[in-house]
């Protein structure tokens, strides 16, 4: 009986952790990759969400050292999007929710990057590879999963 209760508690705790995704920029050398990622992200968002008709509501805090996040907000506004920045955990999104993750999907491989955007109910993802000279290029097309919850 105790084993069943312990297993249920552990499962519920792990499930709770899985429901709280971590968003943000998790790469070390941001300066070299930021411009390419922002430009590519803006082009992808423009193809799905028209500027001047879309308001994005950020669902995550952007750290001051997160060059991608701060640059993305500036670029979205420059392109004609309204952007509601994250206020607190009680925020009620007004517009299309927007979250992102930038990471190295293969542990130890600092030349491979991935961006994942959660825009509304769409999950958008793309991989990038860095050559030996610090130039970043797409490693494939954008993938889109509609109706992602």
Buried (B, 14 or more C-beta within 10 A) or exposed (E): EEEEEEEEEEEEEEEEEEEEEEBBBEBEEBEEBBBBBBEBBBEBBBEBBEBEEBBBBBBBBBEEEBBBBBBBBEBBEEBEBBBBEBEEEEEEBEBBBBBBBBBBEEEEEEBBBBBBBBBBEBBBBBBBBBEEEEEBEEBEEBEBEEEEE
